[in-house]
Every structure is written in C-alpha cells, then in structure tokens.
Amino acid sequence: MTSRERLLEIWPEIEWIEDSSLREQVVETWLLAFQRSPLEPEDLLEIPFTLHVPDCGVTFLAHKRLVVHLALASAVKIEEFMGKAMPIDRDTLIAGAILADVGKLLEYDKLDGRCVQSRRGQYLRHPFTGVGLAQECGVPDAVCHVIATHAGEGNMVKRTAEAYVVHHADFMTYEPLVKGLRFDD
C-alpha cells in the first residue's frame, strides 16, 4: 500500500472536503510532511498527540480526527442557530482542522522507539512549519490562516470564524489534559 493510500485510509475525513483541488492540496501537504519526517502514516495511530502530557494516552490521529469532527459539528450548529450572521466555509474549516497539526511531523523525532521533540521543533512550533508545508502545496491563504492561528500563536491576531472553531475544538480537547483540575471521590 502506498503512503497516499495509507493516508487516505487513516484520514477518511479528507473525503469530506468537497473541492477536489483543495482535497488534493491537503493530501499533498501530508505527503510532503511525511517525506521530511522520520514518521510514517502508521505512526500517527501510535504516537501521542502532544509531548506536553506525560504518558499521554491519546494518539495523534485520535485527537486530530476528534478535532475535525467537533469542528464540523460546531459549524453545523452555528449555521442552524446563527444562519448567515456567522457564515462558515466548511471546506476551509475541514481542511484547516485536518492540517492544523501537520507541522508536528517536523516537530517530532523518534528516539529509542519513542517520540521526542526534534531539533527543528525546538526552534519552530508546528503552526509555522505547518503553514510552510501547506503553502508549498498551494493551500489557500484562508486555510493557512486556520493552521497559523489554531494554537496560542493565534491569540496575537484576528481569527476568522473557521479559525475560532478549529482553535476551540482543539483546545477543549487539549487544555483539560494539561491544566485540568480533577477531583477524587
């Protein structure tokens, strides 16, 4: 099975992107990231989605797919209740959510069978490298904006509606693991 076939198998949400050109740009961005990374598509099913949580029990792909599903479900409800007051471009939203962490492939390295931060990752966080990869593959600026602003770096600029939705879908499934308070019964 080729890397492309394996990628499409583990990322079925890519097919949700209706614009065929954008869908192909998303695939090409992931394939480019894999070319420049020691990781393979199968690794996404095993590596943690964050290195900030010791012994993180959530895989990269489980978290990323969850973010895409939450973002789309949020967009559906926003459209239902707010109508044209807050339009959401679904293709931009889905592509942005799928690509938000593509730069982590350059931020991660493998050492003795475990995932660690790469040298590049010490200098450049994944929103920066993700935008670079996406731009090389012709991904539109609106989607690159989602990639660039989905993390804390985005707090310094104005976000589009799509970027806010992806940011909150990502952080609501990240921050409780890092900062959350748990009560023991």
Z-matrix of the N, CA and C atoms (Angstrom, degrees):
N
C 1 1.454
C 2 1.534 1 108.80
N 3 1.319 2 117.22 1 133.87
C 4 1.462 3 121.34 2 -179.45
C 5 1.529 4 110.30 3 -75.63
N 6 1.336 5 115.65 4 164.04
C 7 1.464 6 120.41 5 176.56
C 8 1.527 7 110.76 6 -59.01
N 9 1.321 8 116.81 7 -39.52
C 10 1.466 9 121.22 8 178.85
C 11 1.532 10 110.23 9 -61.44
N 12 1.324 11 117.10 10 -48.15
C 13 1.462 12 120.98 11 -179.59
C 14 1.528 13 110.82 12 -62.44
N 15 1.318 14 115.53 13 -42.16
C 16 1.471 15 119.62 14 179.88
C 17 1.527 16 110.27 15 -65.87
N 18 1.332 17 117.18 16 -41.39
C 19 1.461 18 121.63 17 178.76
C 20 1.526 19 110.34 18 -59.77
N 21 1.328 20 116.96 19 -47.49
C 22 1.464 21 120.73 20 -179.37
C 23 1.527 22 111.68 21 -66.75
N 24 1.319 23 116.50 22 -28.14
C 25 1.456 24 120.21 23 177.84
C 26 1.535 25 111.42 24 -70.87
N 27 1.330 26 116.88 25 -43.15
C 28 1.467 27 119.44 26 -177.24
C 29 1.526 28 112.93 27 -85.51
N 30 1.335 29 117.87 28 -15.13
C 31 1.462 30 123.68 29 178.96
C 32 1.531 31 110.11 30 -119.72
N 33 1.331 32 119.58 31 64.68
C 34 1.468 33 120.10 32 -178.05
C 35 1.531 34 112.79 33 -62.16
N 36 1.323 35 117.36 34 -21.67
C 37 1.464 36 121.19 35 -179.43
C 38 1.526 37 112.81 36 -65.88
N 39 1.321 38 117.56 37 -17.61
C 40 1.465 39 120.18 38 176.16
C 41 1.527 40 109.81 39 -57.81
N 42 1.321 41 116.58 40 -34.93
C 43 1.468 42 120.99 41 179.95
C 44 1.525 43 112.52 42 -66.44
N 45 1.325 44 118.38 43 -14.71
C 46 1.463 45 121.49 44 178.52
C 47 1.530 46 111.53 45 -71.76
N 48 1.326 47 117.13 46 -18.66
C 49 1.467 48 120.94 47 179.51
C 50 1.526 49 107.23 48 -74.05
N 51 1.316 50 116.10 49 114.64
C 52 1.471 51 120.28 50 -174.91
C 53 1.522 52 113.15 51 -73.13
N 54 1.313 53 118.21 52 -37.68
C 55 1.463 54 122.08 53 -179.37
C 56 1.525 55 108.69 54 -71.98
N 57 1.323 56 117.06 55 113.86
C 58 1.467 57 120.88 56 -174.99
C 59 1.531 58 112.56 57 -63.55
N 60 1.333 59 117.73 58 -33.75
C 61 1.474 60 120.50 59 177.90
C 62 1.524 61 110.38 60 -65.82
N 63 1.316 62 116.43 61 -45.87
C 64 1.465 63 120.43 62 178.88
C 65 1.523 64 110.48 63 -64.49
N 66 1.321 65 116.86 64 -41.87
C 67 1.468 66 120.73 65 178.09
C 68 1.530 67 109.90 66 -57.02
N 69 1.334 68 117.14 67 -44.97
C 70 1.462 69 120.96 68 179.83
C 71 1.527 70 111.18 69 -66.04
N 72 1.315 71 117.84 70 -38.53
C 73 1.475 72 121.34 71 177.82
C 74 1.532 73 110.84 72 -63.19
N 75 1.318 74 116.65 73 -37.72
C 76 1.468 75 120.86 74 177.36
C 77 1.530 76 109.94 75 -64.77
N 78 1.316 77 116.59 76 -46.01
C 79 1.475 78 120.79 77 178.16
C 80 1.528 79 109.75 78 -60.91
N 81 1.326 80 117.37 79 -47.34
C 82 1.469 81 121.50 80 -178.95
C 83 1.526 82 111.40 81 -61.19
N 84 1.321 83 117.39 82 -36.37
C 85 1.465 84 120.67 83 178.71
C 86 1.521 85 110.63 84 -64.19
N 87 1.335 86 116.66 85 -45.19
C 88 1.467 87 119.47 86 177.62
C 89 1.529 88 111.29 87 -63.89
N 90 1.325 89 116.89 88 -42.08
C 91 1.464 90 119.38 89 179.79
C 92 1.524 91 111.43 90 -64.08
N 93 1.321 92 117.51 91 -39.29
C 94 1.462 93 121.27 92 176.35
C 95 1.530 94 110.65 93 -63.24
N 96 1.322 95 116.32 94 -41.77
C 97 1.465 96 120.02 95 178.11
C 98 1.526 97 110.86 96 -61.12
N 99 1.324 98 116.90 97 -42.23
C 100 1.468 99 119.66 98 178.49
C 101 1.526 100 111.40 99 -65.57
N 102 1.331 101 117.90 100 -35.34
C 103 1.469 102 120.59 101 177.40
C 104 1.527 103 111.14 102 -61.38
N 105 1.321 104 117.03 103 -33.29
C 106 1.471 105 121.63 104 -175.22
C 107 1.521 106 113.45 105 -98.27
N 108 1.305 107 116.44 106 5.86
C 109 1.460 108 122.01 107 -175.14
C 110 1.520 109 110.16 108 -121.91
N 111 1.322 110 117.37 109 154.21
C 112 1.462 111 119.25 110 173.01
C 113 1.530 112 111.99 111 -77.55
N 114 1.317 113 117.19 112 -4.31
C 115 1.456 114 121.56 113 -177.31
C 116 1.521 115 111.92 114 -87.33
N 117 1.313 116 115.26 115 153.88
C 118 1.464 117 124.27 116 175.63
C 119 1.523 118 107.45 117 -116.77
N 120 1.331 119 118.62 118 161.39
C 121 1.465 120 120.12 119 179.22
C 122 1.535 121 113.36 120 -50.95
N 123 1.310 122 118.12 121 -39.53
C 124 1.467 123 121.30 122 -179.30
C 125 1.522 124 112.09 123 -61.86
N 126 1.341 125 116.84 124 -29.53
C 127 1.458 126 120.36 125 -179.48
C 128 1.523 127 111.87 126 -61.97
N 129 1.329 128 117.31 127 -29.52
C 130 1.461 129 120.72 128 -178.97
C 131 1.523 130 111.90 129 -64.29
N 132 1.324 131 116.01 130 -20.90
C 133 1.462 132 120.98 131 178.50
C 134 1.529 133 111.82 132 -82.58
N 135 1.339 134 116.93 133 -7.90
C 136 1.463 135 120.73 134 -175.61
C 137 1.524 136 114.66 135 -123.96
N 138 1.333 137 117.85 136 -35.85
C 139 1.460 138 119.75 137 -175.36
C 140 1.526 139 110.56 138 -72.18
N 141 1.345 140 117.18 139 152.68
C 142 1.467 141 119.05 140 178.45
C 143 1.522 142 111.02 141 -70.41
N 144 1.325 143 116.95 142 151.81
C 145 1.459 144 119.54 143 -179.85
C 146 1.517 145 111.46 144 -75.61
N 147 1.328 146 116.57 145 -17.79
C 148 1.457 147 119.81 146 176.77
C 149 1.522 148 109.41 147 -143.30
N 150 1.316 149 115.32 148 148.08
C 151 1.463 150 120.93 149 174.99
C 152 1.519 151 110.39 150 -93.83
N 153 1.343 152 117.66 151 0.00
C 154 1.460 153 122.80 152 -177.22
C 155 1.522 154 113.39 153 -87.55
N 156 1.322 155 117.20 154 -5.94
C 157 1.456 156 121.60 155 178.65
C 158 1.528 157 107.52 156 -117.82
N 159 1.328 158 117.82 157 110.73
C 160 1.466 159 119.36 158 179.14
C 161 1.525 160 110.60 159 -58.60
N 162 1.316 161 115.37 160 136.33
C 163 1.462 162 121.75 161 179.53
C 164 1.534 163 112.06 162 52.50
N 165 1.307 164 115.51 163 42.53
C 166 1.467 165 121.25 164 -179.99
C 167 1.523 166 109.10 165 -58.48
N 168 1.307 167 116.33 166 125.39
C 169 1.460 168 121.06 167 -177.40
C 170 1.519 169 114.21 168 -92.16
N 171 1.338 170 116.74 169 6.70
C 172 1.461 171 120.68 170 -179.06
C 173 1.524 172 108.28 171 -110.52
N 174 1.310 173 116.84 172 126.17
C 175 1.461 174 120.05 173 -178.01
C 176 1.527 175 111.07 174 -76.41
N 177 1.306 176 114.20 175 161.57
C 178 1.462 177 121.80 176 177.62
C 179 1.525 178 110.29 177 -53.88
N 180 1.314 179 116.56 178 -52.02
C 181 1.458 180 119.85 179 -174.64
C 182 1.525 181 111.98 180 -69.97
N 183 1.314 182 118.75 181 -36.81
C 184 1.467 183 120.40 182 177.64
C 185 1.530 184 109.81 183 -60.50
N 186 1.304 185 116.94 184 -44.69
C 187 1.468 186 120.23 185 179.44
C 188 1.516 187 111.13 186 -66.25
N 189 1.322 188 117.83 187 -46.73
C 190 1.460 189 120.58 188 -177.25
C 191 1.523 190 111.43 189 -63.74
N 192 1.304 191 117.38 190 -42.90
C 193 1.469 192 119.75 191 178.85
C 194 1.525 193 110.08 192 -65.28
N 195 1.317 194 117.38 193 -38.99
C 196 1.461 195 120.93 194 176.62
C 197 1.525 196 110.88 195 -59.80
N 198 1.319 197 117.13 196 -44.08
C 199 1.470 198 121.14 197 179.34
C 200 1.528 199 110.25 198 -60.48
N 201 1.316 200 117.60 199 -42.83
C 202 1.471 201 120.82 200 179.24
C 203 1.532 202 109.80 201 -62.67
N 204 1.320 203 117.01 202 -45.09
C 205 1.464 204 120.60 203 -179.33
C 206 1.529 205 111.26 204 -64.92
N 207 1.322 206 117.21 205 -43.42
C 208 1.470 207 120.68 206 178.41
C 209 1.522 208 111.38 207 -64.09
N 210 1.314 209 116.42 208 -42.30
C 211 1.466 210 120.47 209 -179.35
C 212 1.527 211 110.51 210 -62.38
N 213 1.324 212 117.08 211 -45.47
C 214 1.457 213 119.73 212 -179.75
C 215 1.530 214 111.05 213 -66.64
N 216 1.321 215 117.65 214 -42.54
C 217 1.471 216 120.51 215 178.41
C 218 1.529 217 110.17 216 -61.92
N 219 1.309 218 117.01 217 -39.10
C 220 1.467 219 120.97 218 176.89
C 221 1.523 220 110.65 219 -63.58
N 222 1.323 221 116.79 220 -44.08
C 223 1.468 222 120.90 221 179.84
C 224 1.527 223 110.78 222 -60.91
N 225 1.317 224 116.98 223 -40.62
C 226 1.461 225 121.09 224 179.28
C 227 1.530 226 109.66 225 -60.84
N 228 1.315 227 117.47 226 -45.28
C 229 1.468 228 121.37 227 -179.14
C 230 1.531 229 111.44 228 -70.90
N 231 1.316 230 117.35 229 -37.08
C 232 1.469 231 120.33 230 176.14
C 233 1.525 232 109.70 231 -60.80
N 234 1.321 233 116.12 232 -45.83
C 235 1.469 234 120.45 233 178.15
C 236 1.529 235 111.03 234 -62.76
N 237 1.330 236 116.75 235 -40.94
C 238 1.461 237 121.34 236 -178.83
C 239 1.529 238 111.91 237 -63.63
N 240 1.325 239 116.90 238 -44.66
C 241 1.453 240 120.30 239 -173.68
C 242 1.528 241 114.43 240 -95.47
N 243 1.318 242 118.12 241 -25.01
C 244 1.463 243 120.41 242 -176.32
C 245 1.523 244 113.28 243 -110.24
N 246 1.314 245 116.03 244 -15.13
C 247 1.459 246 120.17 245 178.39
C 248 1.511 247 113.06 246 55.58
N 249 1.301 248 115.63 247 -133.47
C 250 1.472 249 121.19 248 -176.16
C 251 1.524 250 113.06 249 -77.52
N 252 1.331 251 117.61 250 -5.46
C 253 1.465 252 120.36 251 179.48
C 254 1.530 253 111.26 252 -65.14
N 255 1.330 254 116.96 253 -28.14
C 256 1.474 255 121.38 254 178.46
C 257 1.522 256 108.29 255 -141.96
N 258 1.328 257 116.51 256 78.36
C 259 1.465 258 118.58 257 -179.35
C 260 1.531 259 111.84 258 -67.22
N 261 1.312 260 114.92 259 143.37
C 262 1.467 261 122.50 260 178.86
C 263 1.522 262 107.79 261 -123.44
N 264 1.321 263 116.31 262 125.62
C 265 1.461 264 120.45 263 173.83
C 266 1.532 265 106.94 264 -85.36
N 267 1.313 266 115.68 265 108.01
C 268 1.468 267 119.56 266 -174.21
C 269 1.518 268 113.17 267 -62.63
N 270 1.318 269 118.49 268 -40.42
C 271 1.465 270 119.22 269 179.12
C 272 1.526 271 111.31 270 -62.38
N 273 1.329 272 117.00 271 -42.80
C 274 1.472 273 120.51 272 177.41
C 275 1.517 274 109.96 273 -62.74
N 276 1.311 275 116.94 274 -43.73
C 277 1.465 276 122.29 275 179.90
C 278 1.528 277 110.91 276 -60.92
N 279 1.328 278 116.81 277 -51.47
C 280 1.473 279 120.85 278 -176.51
C 281 1.522 280 110.47 279 -66.28
N 282 1.331 281 117.38 280 -46.91
C 283 1.476 282 119.83 281 179.52
C 284 1.523 283 110.54 282 -61.89
N 285 1.330 284 117.21 283 -41.88
C 286 1.464 285 120.60 284 178.88
C 287 1.512 286 112.07 285 -63.60
N 288 1.328 287 116.71 286 -41.81
C 289 1.465 288 119.90 287 178.97
C 290 1.529 289 111.22 288 -66.19
N 291 1.335 290 116.60 289 -39.94
C 292 1.470 291 120.07 290 179.46
C 293 1.527 292 111.03 291 -67.57
N 294 1.323 293 117.49 292 -35.09
C 295 1.468 294 121.05 293 -176.56
C 296 1.526 295 114.27 294 -93.60
N 297 1.328 296 118.11 295 -6.84
C 298 1.466 297 120.24 296 -173.50
C 299 1.530 298 113.19 297 -51.06
N 300 1.309 299 117.94 298 -40.17
C 301 1.466 300 120.66 299 -176.37
C 302 1.523 301 113.85 300 -109.37
N 303 1.329 302 118.04 301 16.04
C 304 1.465 303 119.94 302 -179.76
C 305 1.532 304 110.78 303 -58.86
N 306 1.320 305 117.41 304 -31.76
C 307 1.466 306 121.19 305 179.10
C 308 1.519 307 113.71 306 -65.80
N 309 1.339 308 117.27 307 -18.72
C 310 1.466 309 119.59 308 177.94
C 311 1.526 310 111.34 309 -62.63
N 312 1.321 311 117.31 310 -24.14
C 313 1.454 312 118.98 311 177.68
C 314 1.524 313 110.98 312 -62.50
N 315 1.333 314 116.95 313 -24.93
C 316 1.461 315 121.30 314 176.06
C 317 1.527 316 111.05 315 -93.90
N 318 1.312 317 116.41 316 -12.25
C 319 1.465 318 122.02 317 -178.90
C 320 1.533 319 111.28 318 -92.27
N 321 1.329 320 116.20 319 -17.66
C 322 1.459 321 122.28 320 -178.38
C 323 1.529 322 110.24 321 -103.35
N 324 1.307 323 114.62 322 152.14
C 325 1.458 324 122.14 323 173.34
C 326 1.520 325 106.53 324 -139.55
N 327 1.317 326 116.38 325 162.12
C 328 1.460 327 121.40 326 177.01
C 329 1.523 328 108.46 327 -107.37
N 330 1.314 329 116.04 328 131.75
C 331 1.456 330 121.74 329 178.84
C 332 1.518 331 107.88 330 -141.23
N 333 1.316 332 116.30 331 119.02
C 334 1.463 333 121.48 332 -179.37
C 335 1.525 334 112.26 333 51.24
N 336 1.338 335 116.16 334 42.21
C 337 1.447 336 120.98 335 176.25
C 338 1.520 337 115.59 336 78.05
N 339 1.314 338 117.75 337 5.62
C 340 1.467 339 119.36 338 177.89
C 341 1.515 340 110.41 339 -125.39
N 342 1.293 341 115.15 340 162.49
C 343 1.455 342 121.91 341 -177.74
C 344 1.530 343 109.68 342 -89.90
N 345 1.328 344 115.90 343 132.22
C 346 1.461 345 122.06 344 177.31
C 347 1.529 346 108.49 345 -135.90
N 348 1.311 347 115.32 346 166.70
C 349 1.462 348 119.02 347 177.47
C 350 1.529 349 109.61 348 -72.97
N 351 1.306 350 115.84 349 134.69
C 352 1.467 351 121.09 350 179.56
C 353 1.526 352 109.80 351 -79.68
N 354 1.305 353 115.73 352 167.03
C 355 1.472 354 121.03 353 175.07
C 356 1.531 355 109.72 354 -59.10
N 357 1.321 356 116.37 355 -45.31
C 358 1.468 357 120.24 356 177.89
C 359 1.526 358 110.03 357 -59.65
N 360 1.330 359 116.75 358 -41.05
C 361 1.456 360 121.65 359 179.95
C 362 1.517 361 113.28 360 -62.73
N 363 1.333 362 116.50 361 -24.27
C 364 1.465 363 119.89 362 176.43
C 365 1.523 364 110.60 363 -72.33
N 366 1.317 365 117.31 364 -26.21
C 367 1.460 366 121.94 365 -178.34
C 368 1.525 367 113.41 366 -97.76
N 369 1.339 368 116.13 367 -39.42
C 370 1.466 369 121.06 368 -173.88
C 371 1.520 370 110.06 369 -128.97
N 372 1.314 371 115.78 370 123.37
C 373 1.458 372 119.38 371 176.10
C 374 1.526 373 110.47 372 -77.89
N 375 1.310 374 115.19 373 162.35
C 376 1.460 375 121.85 374 -173.11
C 377 1.524 376 115.92 375 -61.03
N 378 1.332 377 121.91 376 -27.29
C 379 1.471 378 116.82 377 175.28
C 380 1.532 379 112.13 378 -62.02
N 381 1.324 380 116.95 379 -35.39
C 382 1.467 381 120.50 380 179.61
C 383 1.520 382 111.63 381 -71.67
N 384 1.329 383 116.27 382 -50.35
C 385 1.459 384 118.91 383 -178.81
C 386 1.524 385 111.23 384 -68.72
N 387 1.327 386 116.95 385 -32.42
C 388 1.458 387 120.41 386 177.42
C 389 1.523 388 112.29 387 -63.83
N 390 1.330 389 116.06 388 -43.18
C 391 1.468 390 119.27 389 177.17
C 392 1.525 391 109.75 390 -63.64
N 393 1.324 392 117.44 391 -41.83
C 394 1.464 393 120.15 392 179.08
C 395 1.517 394 112.26 393 -59.11
N 396 1.321 395 116.37 394 -45.58
C 397 1.472 396 120.42 395 178.25
C 398 1.527 397 110.72 396 -62.69
N 399 1.322 398 115.83 397 -45.65
C 400 1.466 399 120.53 398 -177.67
C 401 1.528 400 111.38 399 -63.59
N 402 1.318 401 117.06 400 -42.10
C 403 1.463 402 119.54 401 179.27
C 404 1.520 403 111.44 402 -63.51
N 405 1.329 404 116.77 403 -38.03
C 406 1.471 405 119.76 404 177.40
C 407 1.522 406 111.83 405 -59.94
N 408 1.332 407 116.03 406 -27.89
C 409 1.467 408 120.87 407 -177.49
C 410 1.526 409 112.10 408 -98.41
N 411 1.321 410 117.25 409 9.80
C 412 1.458 411 121.02 410 175.06
C 413 1.512 412 115.67 411 79.16
N 414 1.327 413 117.76 412 15.76
C 415 1.464 414 121.28 413 179.63
C 416 1.535 415 108.72 414 -63.51
N 417 1.339 416 117.42 415 133.52
C 418 1.468 417 120.84 416 -178.00
C 419 1.531 418 113.10 417 -60.16
N 420 1.323 419 114.24 418 152.82
C 421 1.467 420 120.74 419 -178.75
C 422 1.522 421 112.98 420 -56.70
N 423 1.327 422 118.25 421 -37.02
C 424 1.465 423 120.66 422 -179.36
C 425 1.530 424 111.45 423 -60.41
N 426 1.332 425 116.94 424 -37.08
C 427 1.466 426 120.96 425 177.83
C 428 1.534 427 109.65 426 -76.19
N 429 1.326 428 117.56 427 -40.37
C 430 1.468 429 120.43 428 176.52
C 431 1.524 430 110.94 429 -59.78
N 432 1.336 431 116.35 430 -34.87
C 433 1.466 432 120.86 431 176.28
C 434 1.534 433 110.74 432 -59.97
N 435 1.320 434 117.07 433 -41.67
C 436 1.464 435 120.61 434 178.40
C 437 1.524 436 109.92 435 -62.87
N 438 1.321 437 117.22 436 -44.79
C 439 1.467 438 121.59 437 178.48
C 440 1.536 439 109.70 438 -59.97
N 441 1.324 440 115.82 439 -48.10
C 442 1.471 441 121.57 440 -175.36
C 443 1.519 442 112.82 441 -65.00
N 444 1.337 443 116.90 442 -32.57
C 445 1.463 444 119.49 443 -171.38
C 446 1.524 445 114.48 444 -108.37
N 447 1.335 446 117.99 445 5.12
C 448 1.462 447 118.42 446 -176.29
C 449 1.525 448 112.79 447 -70.97
N 450 1.309 449 118.15 448 -23.39
C 451 1.466 450 122.03 449 -178.00
C 452 1.532 451 109.70 450 -104.21
N 453 1.309 452 115.92 451 -169.72
C 454 1.458 453 121.68 452 -177.28
C 455 1.513 454 114.19 453 -57.01
N 456 1.323 455 117.40 454 -29.74
C 457 1.468 456 120.70 455 178.49
C 458 1.526 457 111.25 456 -57.62
N 459 1.307 458 116.82 457 -28.33
C 460 1.455 459 121.99 458 -178.97
C 461 1.517 460 114.12 459 -71.90
N 462 1.329 461 116.20 460 -12.67
C 463 1.464 462 119.38 461 179.31
C 464 1.527 463 111.93 462 -69.46
N 465 1.309 464 117.24 463 -9.43
C 466 1.462 465 121.66 464 -177.21
C 467 1.529 466 112.98 465 -95.06
N 468 1.324 467 117.94 466 -4.70
C 469 1.465 468 121.62 467 -177.20
C 470 1.529 469 109.88 468 -134.57
N 471 1.330 470 115.73 469 169.20
C 472 1.464 471 120.46 470 173.75
C 473 1.522 472 108.33 471 -76.04
N 474 1.318 473 115.57 472 137.88
C 475 1.464 474 121.16 473 178.35
C 476 1.518 475 110.40 474 -106.65
N 477 1.329 476 115.56 475 148.04
C 478 1.458 477 121.04 476 170.56
C 479 1.531 478 108.47 477 -74.16
N 480 1.316 479 116.37 478 168.53
C 481 1.466 480 120.35 479 176.72
C 482 1.526 481 110.43 480 -58.14
N 483 1.333 482 116.77 481 -43.34
C 484 1.476 483 120.72 482 179.88
C 485 1.526 484 110.77 483 -61.06
N 486 1.328 485 116.44 484 -41.19
C 487 1.466 486 120.45 485 -179.67
C 488 1.528 487 111.25 486 -66.60
N 489 1.338 488 117.86 487 -39.83
C 490 1.468 489 120.54 488 176.56
C 491 1.526 490 111.00 489 -61.62
N 492 1.310 491 116.37 490 -45.33
C 493 1.461 492 119.60 491 -177.94
C 494 1.528 493 110.58 492 -62.07
N 495 1.336 494 117.19 493 -47.20
C 496 1.471 495 119.93 494 179.69
C 497 1.522 496 110.58 495 -64.70
N 498 1.326 497 117.24 496 -42.41
C 499 1.472 498 121.05 497 178.81
C 500 1.529 499 110.69 498 -56.39
N 501 1.329 500 116.49 499 -48.78
C 502 1.462 501 119.07 500 -177.28
C 503 1.526 502 112.54 501 -71.38
N 504 1.323 503 117.64 502 -36.33
C 505 1.466 504 119.65 503 175.66
C 506 1.529 505 110.12 504 -62.01
N 507 1.322 506 116.78 505 -38.70
C 508 1.465 507 121.92 506 179.23
C 509 1.529 508 110.59 507 -69.25
N 510 1.320 509 117.06 508 -50.46
C 511 1.456 510 120.09 509 -173.17
C 512 1.521 511 114.21 510 -74.32
N 513 1.329 512 117.60 511 -27.98
C 514 1.459 513 118.24 512 177.72
C 515 1.525 514 111.72 513 -70.24
N 516 1.328 515 116.68 514 -16.34
C 517 1.462 516 121.04 515 178.07
C 518 1.520 517 111.73 516 -109.49
N 519 1.338 518 116.54 517 8.57
C 520 1.464 519 122.30 518 178.70
C 521 1.528 520 110.93 519 -118.83
N 522 1.320 521 116.96 520 -55.20
C 523 1.463 522 120.34 521 -173.25
C 524 1.524 523 114.51 522 -59.33
N 525 1.332 524 120.00 523 -39.59
C 526 1.467 525 117.33 524 177.78
C 527 1.533 526 113.11 525 -60.23
N 528 1.337 527 116.92 526 -29.34
C 529 1.469 528 119.49 527 177.50
C 530 1.526 529 111.47 528 -73.11
N 531 1.334 530 116.02 529 -33.59
C 532 1.460 531 120.63 530 -176.04
C 533 1.524 532 111.43 531 -89.24
N 534 1.330 533 116.35 532 -43.18
C 535 1.463 534 121.02 533 -172.09
C 536 1.515 535 113.79 534 -116.24
N 537 1.303 536 116.24 535 -5.85
C 538 1.464 537 119.78 536 -171.48
C 539 1.508 538 114.10 537 -63.05
N 540 1.308 539 113.84 538 145.98
C 541 1.450 540 122.30 539 176.00
C 542 1.511 541 107.84 540 -95.92
N 543 1.308 542 116.46 541 130.57
C 544 1.455 543 120.52 542 178.63
C 545 1.518 544 108.59 543 -119.56
N 546 1.309 545 114.97 544 138.28
C 547 1.451 546 120.79 545 178.87
C 548 1.525 547 109.03 546 -106.42
N 549 1.296 548 116.34 547 132.86
C 550 1.466 549 120.88 548 175.70
C 551 1.526 550 108.83 549 -91.03
N 552 1.312 551 116.05 550 137.44
C 553 1.470 552 119.65 551 178.63
C 554 1.501 553 110.52 552 -76.70
